[in-house]
Amino acid sequence: MIKFSVIRYKNFLSSGNNWTEVSLDNSRHTLVVGSNGSGKSTILDAISFALFGKAHRAINKPQLINSINGKQCEVEVEFTIGSKNYRVARGLKPHKFEIFVNGSLLNQNSHNKEYQKVLEQNILKLTHKTFHQVVVLGSSSFVPFMQLSAFNRREVIEDLLDIGVFSKMNALLKERNSVLKEKINQAYHDIEINETKTEAQKKYIRDISKLNHDAKQEKEDLIQRYKDEKEEHFAAIAALNVKVLANNEGLQEENLAATNEVHDLREANTEIQTKIKALVKETKFYEDHSSCPTCEQDIDEELKRGKLEQAKKTAAEFQSRLTEIAAQTGKATERLEECKRRQDLSFGWSTEIQSLNDLITKCDSEIQIAQWDLNNLSDDKSDLAKANNDYDVLVKEYHNLMELRNKLNDQASYNSVIAEMLKDTGIKTKIVKQYLPVINKLVNQYLSILDFYVHFDLNESFQETIRSRHRDSFTYDSFSEGEKQRIDLALLFTWRQVAKMKNSISTNLLILDETFDSSLDEAGIENLMKIIHTLGEDTNIFIISHKGDMLDGKFESKIEFVKDKNFSKLVA
């Protein structure tokens, strides 16, 4: 059982920099009163924040810090479970989250979320949602059990019946199944590889066994064929070399002589062309001038005719020489072209020789490969023995892999059965079915005390059926707010009773936040008081209300909250 003893807080919501401390186990019934906004429900938000890191109401974390002081928001709650005393301290600006066990700080090496898991799963053994179903019935930001989804209803009841361990086991089983699936896939993959290797080894053994003279002869014939091809290529190369040598004989000298002759003829042509230009210039001078431009003396006509006649004769000689040079140049050029043709022919034969050499190299490579194959085509018993030994190793490995695969498949089958048992429709449903009659009986007893005469029935899918005396069927949403309030109260007390029976999340603390101020009529309030007074000595109830005048004197103790200079203050 969780026995809460103290809640204290400062700079939390409307509280100031001085600690506000409330004893949670001094009185069986404590009325908490105060005007709206005075800080009555802050007790509930503080407990929720200390335990779960979030307020009971829908308030963001930054809004939890007192807006006037703006820092050093701190909340502490103390409780005992068995022989261990716990203190949980949580704060904002600066951030703080500490768990003390018998005065010693619990290891904080883990991440904040993991630290919270330790608190919820290992210490409190209840979630934020379940806490508010068992400990709190409030009108502000409270989601009653009947308004929860089927999944969340299941979560609450699993916590109450302490069967959440099956969900954890199921999660662990899923992780193991994931690893197991990888191992099975790997085993199938290894078997497939082994089968491929084994088949290849069997083929290799067959190949070795089939080695005979014909196989050797085939390789030898292949080698001889390539050797014959090489000889043919060598013969062709020799013939081409003879052609090249014959073709190249005197080719270089002839090419050089023709080249030099063309060069000399071109120079002679250029020289005559130069002389012709000078002759033309001289002839033009005598044709155009009758006197010397330098000495201004008349040129003798006889001399002029003589010069012109001589020029014509010389020009004719030059032209004859040019014709002769052109003929000689044509012949020399033809010789050069013939040299070029012979060079191209030799180049083609050389290229053919290179191709034949490449074929010879290829023959050598094929001969080498064939020779290697021939060397490996041995019927040596040692090779066959080694091949058979390797085959035996592969077969043994195959059997081991098959045995491993079968074991893994068996484990997967067992896990499948276990998974079916751990599903929501498995063991948990069987346990829930055993408790459903008790739960339904308790709910109907509390509804009867609250003067609400209907028959409430919750099935294993956590769906409700509510029947009137006339057997008309209803759902929770069919009723008025006051009737819903009675159902919520009946469920709250039922969950507490079941928790005590299971000793799972039983607690001394019960907080009714403005329950008396909401939809309950006078008769409903009286009936609720009857239930409160029947609760055991180990229950500490806090009734938060702003109708203190109506409830005053009905409870063992009373505390009041007031607003003083914008800060919430506790009045003893």
C-alpha positions as CSV (number, residue, x, y, z in Angstrom):
1,M,0.0,0.0,0.0
2,I,1.2,3.5,-0.8
3,K,0.7,5.8,2.2
4,F,1.1,9.4,1.3
5,S,2.2,11.6,4.3
6,V,3.2,15.1,3.1
7,I,2.9,17.4,0.1
8,R,4.8,20.7,0.1
9,Y,5.4,23.2,-2.6
10,K,6.6,26.8,-3.3
11,N,6.5,29.1,-6.3
12,F,4.1,26.6,-7.7
13,L,1.1,28.1,-9.5
14,S,-0.3,30.8,-7.2
15,S,1.8,29.8,-4.2
16,G,4.7,32.2,-3.1
17,N,8.3,31.7,-2.2
18,N,7.5,30.2,1.3
19,W,6.8,26.5,1.5
20,T,3.1,25.5,1.6
21,E,2.9,22.1,3.4
22,V,-0.1,19.9,3.8
23,S,-0.2,16.7,5.9
24,L,-1.9,14.0,4.0
25,D,-2.3,11.4,6.8
26,N,-3.3,13.3,9.9
27,S,-7.1,13.1,9.5
28,R,-9.6,10.7,8.0
29,H,-11.6,13.5,6.4
30,T,-10.3,16.9,5.6
31,L,-12.4,19.7,4.1
32,V,-10.4,22.0,1.8
33,V,-12.2,25.3,1.3
34,G,-11.5,28.7,-0.2
35,S,-12.8,31.1,-2.8
36,N,-12.4,30.5,-6.5
37,G,-8.7,30.9,-7.5
38,S,-7.5,30.7,-3.9
39,G,-5.4,27.6,-4.6
40,K,-7.5,24.7,-3.3
41,S,-6.9,22.4,-6.3
42,T,-3.2,23.3,-6.2
43,I,-2.7,20.4,-3.7
44,L,-3.9,18.0,-6.4
45,D,-1.8,19.5,-9.1
46,A,1.3,19.5,-6.8
47,I,0.9,15.8,-6.0
48,S,0.4,14.9,-9.7
49,F,3.4,17.1,-10.8
50,A,5.7,15.6,-8.1
51,L,4.8,12.0,-9.1
52,F,4.3,12.3,-12.8
53,G,5.9,15.5,-14.0
54,K,2.6,17.0,-15.1
55,A,-0.3,18.7,-13.3
56,H,-3.7,17.1,-12.8
57,R,-5.3,19.9,-14.8
58,A,-4.4,20.8,-18.3
59,I,-1.6,23.2,-17.5
60,N,1.6,23.5,-19.4
61,K,4.9,23.2,-17.5
62,P,5.9,26.9,-18.0
63,Q,2.6,27.9,-16.5
64,L,3.2,25.9,-13.4
65,I,5.9,28.4,-12.3
66,N,4.5,31.3,-10.2
67,S,4.3,34.2,-12.7
68,I,5.3,36.8,-10.1
69,N,8.5,35.2,-8.8
70,G,9.2,33.4,-12.1
71,K,11.7,30.8,-10.8
72,Q,12.6,28.2,-8.1
73,C,9.4,26.3,-8.5
74,E,9.7,23.2,-6.2
75,V,7.3,20.4,-5.2
76,E,8.0,17.5,-2.8
77,V,5.9,14.6,-1.8
78,E,6.6,12.0,0.9
79,F,5.1,8.5,1.1
80,T,5.9,5.0,2.4
81,I,5.6,1.6,0.8
82,G,6.1,-1.2,3.2
83,S,9.2,-0.5,5.2
84,K,10.6,2.1,2.7
85,N,10.2,5.8,3.0
86,Y,10.3,7.8,-0.2
87,R,10.6,11.5,-1.0
88,V,10.2,12.7,-4.6
89,A,11.4,16.2,-5.3
90,R,10.7,18.0,-8.6
91,G,11.4,21.5,-9.7
92,L,11.4,24.0,-12.6
93,K,13.9,26.9,-13.1
94,P,16.1,25.2,-12.3
95,H,15.1,21.7,-13.3
96,K,15.2,19.1,-10.6
97,F,14.0,15.5,-10.4
98,E,15.2,13.5,-7.4
99,I,14.0,10.3,-5.7
100,F,15.1,9.5,-2.2
101,V,14.7,6.1,-0.6
102,N,15.2,6.0,3.2
103,G,17.1,9.3,2.9
104,S,19.5,8.2,0.1
105,L,19.3,9.6,-3.4
106,L,18.4,6.9,-6.0
107,N,20.9,6.5,-8.8
108,Q,20.3,9.3,-11.4
109,N,22.6,8.0,-14.2
110,S,19.7,7.1,-16.4
111,H,17.9,9.5,-18.8
112,N,15.0,11.6,-17.3
113,K,12.4,9.4,-19.0
114,E,14.0,6.2,-17.7
115,Y,14.2,7.7,-14.2
116,Q,10.4,8.4,-14.5
117,K,9.9,4.8,-15.5
118,V,11.7,3.6,-12.4
119,L,9.3,5.7,-10.3
120,E,6.1,4.6,-12.1
121,Q,6.9,0.9,-12.8
122,N,9.2,-0.1,-9.9
123,I,8.1,2.1,-7.0
124,L,4.5,3.4,-7.5
125,K,3.5,0.6,-9.9
126,L,0.8,2.8,-11.4
127,T,0.5,5.3,-14.2
128,H,-0.7,8.9,-14.3
129,K,-4.0,7.7,-15.8
130,T,-4.6,5.0,-13.2
131,F,-3.6,7.4,-10.3
132,H,-6.4,9.7,-11.3
133,Q,-8.9,6.8,-11.5
134,V,-8.1,5.5,-8.0
135,V,-7.1,8.6,-6.1
136,V,-8.9,11.5,-7.7
137,L,-12.4,12.4,-8.7
138,G,-12.4,15.9,-9.9
139,S,-14.4,18.3,-12.0
140,S,-11.5,20.0,-13.6
141,S,-9.6,18.3,-16.5
142,F,-10.7,15.0,-15.1
143,V,-11.6,12.2,-17.6
144,P,-13.8,9.7,-15.9
145,F,-13.3,6.0,-16.6
146,M,-16.4,5.8,-18.7
147,Q,-15.1,8.5,-21.0
148,L,-11.8,6.8,-21.6
149,S,-11.2,4.8,-24.8
150,A,-11.4,1.0,-24.6
151,F,-7.5,0.8,-24.7
152,N,-7.2,3.3,-21.8
153,R,-9.9,1.5,-19.8
154,R,-7.9,-1.8,-20.3
155,E,-4.7,0.0,-19.2
156,V,-6.4,1.2,-15.9
157,I,-7.9,-2.2,-15.1
158,E,-4.6,-4.0,-15.9
159,D,-2.9,-1.7,-13.4
160,L,-5.6,-2.4,-10.8
161,L,-5.4,-6.1,-11.2
162,D,-1.6,-6.0,-11.4
163,I,-1.6,-7.9,-14.7
164,G,0.4,-5.2,-16.6
165,V,3.3,-7.6,-16.3
166,F,1.8,-9.7,-19.1
167,S,1.9,-6.6,-21.4
168,K,5.6,-6.2,-20.4
169,M,6.2,-9.9,-21.0
170,N,4.5,-9.5,-24.4
171,A,6.7,-6.6,-25.3
172,L,9.8,-8.5,-24.3
173,L,8.6,-11.5,-26.3
174,K,8.1,-9.3,-29.4
175,E,11.7,-8.2,-29.0
176,R,12.9,-11.8,-28.7
177,N,10.8,-12.9,-31.6
178,S,12.3,-10.1,-33.7
179,V,15.8,-11.5,-32.9
180,L,14.6,-15.1,-33.4
181,K,13.2,-14.2,-36.8
182,E,16.6,-12.8,-37.8
183,K,18.3,-16.0,-36.6
184,I,15.7,-18.2,-38.5
185,N,16.2,-16.1,-41.7
186,Q,20.0,-16.4,-41.3
187,A,19.7,-20.2,-40.8
188,Y,17.6,-20.5,-44.0
189,H,20.2,-18.4,-45.8
190,D,23.1,-20.5,-44.5
191,I,21.3,-23.7,-45.5
192,E,20.8,-22.3,-49.0
193,I,24.4,-21.4,-49.3
194,N,25.4,-24.8,-48.0
195,E,23.2,-26.5,-50.6
196,T,24.8,-24.5,-53.3
197,K,28.3,-25.4,-52.1
198,T,27.3,-29.0,-51.7
199,E,25.9,-29.2,-55.2
200,A,29.0,-27.6,-56.6
201,Q,31.2,-30.0,-54.7
202,K,29.2,-33.0,-56.0
203,K,29.7,-31.7,-59.6
204,Y,33.4,-31.3,-58.9
205,I,33.6,-34.9,-57.7
206,R,31.7,-36.1,-60.8
207,D,34.1,-34.1,-63.0
208,I,37.1,-35.7,-61.3
209,S,35.5,-39.2,-61.5
210,K,34.9,-38.7,-65.2
211,L,38.5,-37.8,-66.1
212,N,39.8,-40.3,-68.7
213,H,42.0,-40.5,-71.7
214,D,39.4,-38.9,-74.0
215,A,39.2,-35.9,-71.8
216,K,43.0,-35.6,-71.8
217,Q,43.2,-36.2,-75.6
218,E,40.6,-33.4,-76.1
219,K,42.8,-30.9,-74.3
220,E,45.9,-32.2,-76.1
221,D,44.2,-31.9,-79.4
222,L,43.1,-28.4,-78.5
223,I,46.7,-27.5,-77.6
224,Q,48.0,-29.0,-80.9
225,R,45.4,-27.1,-82.9
226,Y,46.6,-23.8,-81.4
227,K,50.2,-24.8,-82.0
228,D,49.4,-25.5,-85.7
229,E,47.7,-22.1,-85.9
230,K,50.8,-20.5,-84.5
231,E,52.9,-22.2,-87.2
232,E,50.6,-21.0,-89.9
233,H,50.8,-17.5,-88.5
234,F,54.6,-17.7,-88.3
235,A,54.8,-18.8,-92.0
236,A,52.5,-15.9,-93.0
237,I,54.7,-13.5,-91.1
238,A,57.8,-14.8,-92.8
239,A,56.2,-14.4,-96.3
240,L,55.2,-10.9,-95.4
241,N,58.6,-10.0,-94.1
242,V,60.1,-11.1,-97.5
243,K,57.7,-8.8,-99.3
244,V,58.5,-6.0,-97.0
245,L,62.3,-6.4,-97.4
246,A,61.9,-6.7,-101.2
247,N,59.6,-3.7,-101.3
248,N,61.9,-1.6,-99.1
249,E,65.1,-2.4,-101.0
250,G,66.5,0.9,-102.4
251,L,63.3,2.7,-101.3
252,Q,64.9,5.1,-99.0
253,E,67.7,6.1,-101.4
254,E,65.1,6.5,-104.3
255,N,62.9,8.6,-102.1
256,L,65.8,10.8,-101.0
257,A,67.1,11.3,-104.6
258,A,63.6,12.2,-105.9
259,T,63.1,14.5,-102.9
260,N,66.4,16.3,-103.6
261,E,65.8,16.5,-107.3
262,V,62.4,18.1,-106.8
263,H,64.0,20.5,-104.4
264,D,66.8,21.5,-106.8
265,L,64.3,21.8,-109.7
266,R,62.1,24.1,-107.7
267,E,65.1,26.3,-106.8
268,A,66.2,26.4,-110.5
269,N,62.6,27.4,-111.4
270,T,62.6,30.1,-108.8
271,E,66.0,31.5,-110.1
272,I,64.8,31.6,-113.7
273,Q,61.5,33.3,-112.6
274,T,63.7,35.9,-110.9
275,K,65.7,36.5,-114.0
276,I,62.6,36.7,-116.2
277,K,61.2,39.5,-113.9
278,A,64.5,41.4,-114.3
279,L,64.4,40.9,-118.1
280,V,60.8,42.1,-118.3
281,K,61.8,45.2,-116.3
282,E,64.7,46.0,-118.6
283,T,62.6,45.4,-121.8
284,K,59.9,47.7,-120.4
285,F,62.5,50.4,-119.7
286,Y,63.7,50.4,-123.3
287,E,60.2,50.4,-124.6
288,D,59.1,53.2,-122.5
289,H,62.1,55.5,-122.6
290,S,63.9,57.4,-125.5
291,S,66.5,59.1,-123.2
292,C,68.3,58.1,-120.1
293,P,66.6,59.5,-117.0
294,T,69.9,59.8,-115.2
295,C,72.2,61.6,-117.7
296,E,69.3,62.9,-119.9
297,Q,71.1,61.8,-123.1
298,D,69.1,60.2,-126.0
299,I,69.2,56.4,-126.3
300,D,70.5,55.3,-129.7
301,E,67.7,53.6,-131.7
302,E,70.0,50.9,-132.9
303,L,71.1,50.2,-129.3
304,K,67.4,50.0,-128.2
305,R,66.6,47.6,-131.1
306,G,69.6,45.5,-130.2
307,K,68.6,45.3,-126.5
308,L,65.0,44.4,-127.3
309,E,66.0,41.7,-129.8
310,Q,68.5,40.3,-127.2
311,A,65.7,40.3,-124.6
312,K,63.3,38.4,-126.7
313,K,66.0,35.8,-127.5
314,T,66.9,35.5,-123.8
315,A,63.2,35.2,-122.8
316,A,62.7,32.4,-125.3
317,E,65.7,30.6,-123.7
318,F,64.3,31.1,-120.2
319,Q,60.9,29.8,-121.3
320,S,62.5,26.7,-122.9
321,R,64.4,26.1,-119.7
322,L,61.2,26.4,-117.6
323,T,59.4,23.9,-119.8
324,E,62.3,21.5,-119.4
325,I,62.3,22.0,-115.6
326,A,58.5,21.4,-115.4
327,A,58.9,18.1,-117.3
328,Q,61.7,17.0,-115.0
329,T,59.8,18.1,-111.9
330,G,56.7,16.0,-113.1
331,K,58.9,12.9,-113.4
332,A,60.6,13.4,-110.0
333,T,57.1,13.9,-108.4
334,E,55.9,10.7,-110.0
335,R,58.9,8.9,-108.5
336,L,58.1,10.4,-105.0
337,E,54.5,9.2,-105.4
338,E,55.7,5.8,-106.3
339,C,57.9,5.8,-103.2
340,K,54.9,6.8,-101.1
341,R,52.8,3.9,-102.6
342,R,55.6,1.5,-101.8
343,Q,55.8,2.9,-98.2
344,D,52.0,2.5,-97.8
345,L,52.3,-1.1,-99.0
346,S,55.0,-1.9,-96.5
347,F,53.0,-0.2,-93.7
348,G,49.9,-2.4,-94.6
349,W,52.1,-5.5,-94.5
350,S,53.6,-4.5,-91.2
351,T,50.1,-4.0,-89.7
352,E,49.1,-7.4,-90.9
353,I,52.3,-8.8,-89.3
354,Q,51.3,-7.1,-86.0
355,S,47.8,-8.7,-86.2
356,L,49.4,-12.1,-86.8
357,N,51.6,-11.6,-83.8
358,D,48.5,-10.7,-81.7
359,L,46.9,-14.0,-82.9
360,I,50.1,-15.8,-81.9
361,T,49.9,-14.3,-78.4
362,K,46.3,-15.3,-78.1
363,C,47.2,-18.8,-79.2
364,D,49.9,-18.9,-76.5
365,S,47.3,-17.7,-73.9
366,E,44.8,-20.4,-75.1
367,I,47.5,-23.0,-75.0
368,Q,48.4,-22.0,-71.4
369,I,44.8,-22.2,-70.3
370,A,44.3,-25.6,-72.0
371,Q,47.6,-26.8,-70.5
372,W,46.4,-25.7,-67.0
373,D,43.1,-27.6,-67.6
374,L,45.1,-30.6,-68.7
375,N,47.3,-30.5,-65.6
376,N,44.2,-30.4,-63.4
377,L,42.5,-33.2,-65.3
378,S,44.2,-35.7,-63.1
379,D,42.7,-39.0,-61.8
380,D,45.0,-38.9,-58.9
381,K,43.2,-40.6,-55.9
382,S,44.4,-37.9,-53.5
383,D,42.5,-35.3,-55.3
384,L,39.3,-37.4,-55.3
385,A,39.8,-38.2,-51.6
386,K,40.2,-34.5,-50.7
387,A,37.1,-33.7,-52.7
388,N,35.1,-36.4,-50.9
389,N,36.3,-35.2,-47.6
390,D,35.3,-31.6,-48.3
391,Y,31.9,-33.0,-49.4
392,D,31.5,-34.9,-46.1
393,V,32.3,-31.7,-44.2
394,L,29.6,-29.8,-46.1
395,V,27.0,-32.6,-45.5
396,K,27.8,-32.5,-41.7
397,E,27.5,-28.7,-41.7
398,Y,24.1,-29.1,-43.6
399,H,22.8,-31.5,-40.9
400,N,23.9,-29.1,-38.1
401,L,22.2,-26.2,-39.9
402,M,19.0,-28.2,-40.3
403,E,19.0,-29.1,-36.6
404,L,19.6,-25.5,-35.7
405,R,16.8,-24.3,-38.0
406,N,14.4,-26.9,-36.5
407,K,15.2,-25.8,-33.0
408,L,14.7,-22.2,-34.0
409,N,11.4,-23.0,-35.6
410,D,10.3,-25.0,-32.6
411,Q,11.2,-22.0,-30.4
412,A,9.2,-19.8,-32.8
413,S,6.2,-22.1,-32.4
414,Y,6.5,-22.1,-28.6
415,N,6.8,-18.3,-28.7
416,S,3.7,-18.1,-30.9
417,V,1.7,-20.1,-28.3
418,I,3.0,-17.8,-25.6
419,A,2.2,-14.7,-27.6
420,E,-1.4,-15.9,-28.0
421,M,-1.5,-16.4,-24.2
422,L,-0.1,-12.9,-23.6
423,K,-2.4,-11.1,-26.0
424,D,-5.2,-9.0,-24.7
425,T,-7.6,-11.9,-25.6
426,G,-5.4,-14.5,-23.7
427,I,-4.5,-14.8,-20.0
428,K,-5.3,-11.2,-19.2
429,T,-8.9,-11.7,-20.5
430,K,-9.3,-14.8,-18.4
431,I,-8.1,-12.9,-15.3
432,V,-10.3,-10.0,-16.1
433,K,-13.3,-12.3,-16.6
434,Q,-12.7,-13.7,-13.1
435,Y,-12.8,-10.2,-11.6
436,L,-15.6,-8.7,-13.8
437,P,-18.4,-10.2,-11.6
438,V,-16.7,-8.7,-8.5
439,I,-16.3,-5.4,-10.2
440,N,-19.8,-5.3,-11.5
441,K,-21.2,-6.4,-8.1
442,L,-19.3,-3.6,-6.3
443,V,-20.3,-0.9,-8.9
444,N,-24.0,-1.9,-8.5
445,Q,-23.7,-1.9,-4.6
446,Y,-22.2,1.6,-4.7
447,L,-24.9,2.8,-7.2
448,S,-27.5,1.4,-4.9
449,I,-26.1,3.3,-1.9
450,L,-26.1,6.4,-4.1
451,D,-29.9,5.8,-4.8
452,F,-29.3,5.1,-8.4
453,Y,-31.1,1.9,-9.2
454,V,-29.8,0.6,-12.5
455,H,-27.9,-2.6,-13.3
456,F,-24.4,-1.8,-14.5
457,D,-22.5,-4.5,-16.4
458,L,-18.9,-4.2,-17.8
459,N,-17.8,-6.9,-20.3
460,E,-14.3,-8.2,-21.0
461,S,-14.0,-5.6,-23.8
462,F,-14.6,-2.9,-21.2
463,Q,-17.8,-1.8,-22.8
464,E,-20.7,-1.0,-20.5
465,T,-24.3,-2.1,-20.5
466,I,-26.6,-0.2,-18.2
467,R,-30.2,-1.5,-17.7
468,S,-33.0,0.2,-15.9
469,R,-35.6,-1.7,-13.7
470,H,-37.7,-2.1,-16.8
471,R,-34.7,-3.7,-18.6
472,D,-34.2,-0.8,-21.0
473,S,-30.6,-0.6,-22.2
474,F,-28.6,2.6,-21.8
475,T,-25.0,3.8,-22.2
476,Y,-23.1,6.2,-20.0
477,D,-23.8,9.1,-22.3
478,S,-27.6,8.5,-22.0
479,F,-27.7,9.9,-18.5
480,S,-27.8,13.3,-17.0
481,E,-24.6,14.9,-15.5
482,G,-25.8,14.0,-11.9
483,E,-26.4,10.4,-12.9
484,K,-23.0,10.3,-14.6
485,Q,-21.5,11.7,-11.4
486,R,-23.0,8.8,-9.5
487,I,-21.6,6.2,-11.9
488,D,-18.1,7.9,-11.7
489,L,-18.3,7.8,-7.9
490,A,-19.3,4.1,-7.9
491,L,-16.4,3.3,-10.2
492,L,-14.0,5.3,-8.2
493,F,-14.8,3.4,-5.0
494,T,-14.9,0.1,-6.8
495,W,-11.4,0.7,-8.2
496,R,-10.2,1.5,-4.7
497,Q,-11.9,-1.7,-3.3
498,V,-10.4,-3.8,-6.0
499,A,-7.0,-2.3,-5.5
500,K,-7.2,-3.2,-1.8
501,M,-8.3,-6.7,-2.7
502,K,-5.3,-7.1,-5.0
503,N,-2.9,-5.1,-2.9
504,S,-1.7,-3.7,-6.2
505,I,-2.0,0.1,-6.1
506,S,-3.9,0.5,-2.9
507,T,-3.4,3.9,-1.3
508,N,-4.5,5.9,1.7
509,L,-5.2,9.0,-0.3
510,L,-8.6,9.9,-1.9
511,I,-9.2,13.4,-3.2
512,L,-12.7,14.6,-4.3
513,D,-12.2,17.9,-6.2
514,E,-15.4,19.9,-6.2
515,T,-17.4,16.7,-6.3
516,F,-19.9,18.1,-3.8
517,D,-20.1,21.3,-5.9
518,S,-21.1,19.8,-9.2
519,S,-24.1,17.8,-10.3
520,L,-25.0,15.9,-7.2
521,D,-28.3,16.7,-5.6
522,E,-28.9,16.8,-1.9
523,A,-29.8,13.1,-1.7
524,G,-26.7,12.3,-3.7
525,I,-24.5,14.3,-1.3
526,E,-26.0,12.5,1.7
527,N,-25.4,9.1,0.1
528,L,-21.9,10.0,-0.8
529,M,-21.3,10.9,2.8
530,K,-22.5,7.5,3.8
531,I,-19.9,5.9,1.6
532,I,-17.1,8.2,2.9
533,H,-17.9,7.3,6.5
534,T,-17.8,3.6,5.7
535,L,-14.2,3.8,4.3
536,G,-11.5,2.3,6.6
537,E,-9.3,4.0,9.1
538,D,-6.4,3.7,6.6
539,T,-8.1,6.1,4.1
540,N,-7.4,9.8,4.2
541,I,-10.0,11.8,2.2
542,F,-9.6,15.4,1.1
543,I,-12.8,17.1,0.0
544,I,-12.0,20.2,-2.1
545,S,-15.0,22.6,-2.2
546,H,-15.9,26.2,-2.4
547,K,-19.2,25.5,-0.5
548,G,-17.7,25.3,2.9
549,D,-20.8,26.7,4.6
550,M,-22.8,23.7,3.4
551,L,-20.2,21.1,4.4
552,D,-18.8,22.7,7.5
553,G,-18.9,20.4,10.5
554,K,-19.3,17.2,8.5
555,F,-15.6,16.3,8.5
556,E,-12.9,15.7,11.1
557,S,-10.7,18.6,10.0
558,K,-10.7,21.6,7.8
559,I,-8.1,23.7,6.0
560,E,-8.6,27.0,4.1
561,F,-6.8,28.7,1.3
562,V,-6.9,32.5,0.8
563,K,-5.4,34.9,-1.6
564,D,-3.0,37.4,0.1
565,K,-1.2,39.9,-2.1
566,N,-1.8,37.7,-5.2
567,F,-0.3,34.7,-3.5
568,S,-2.1,31.6,-2.3
569,K,-1.8,31.1,1.4
570,L,-2.8,28.2,3.7
571,V,-4.8,29.1,6.8
572,A,-4.6,26.4,9.4
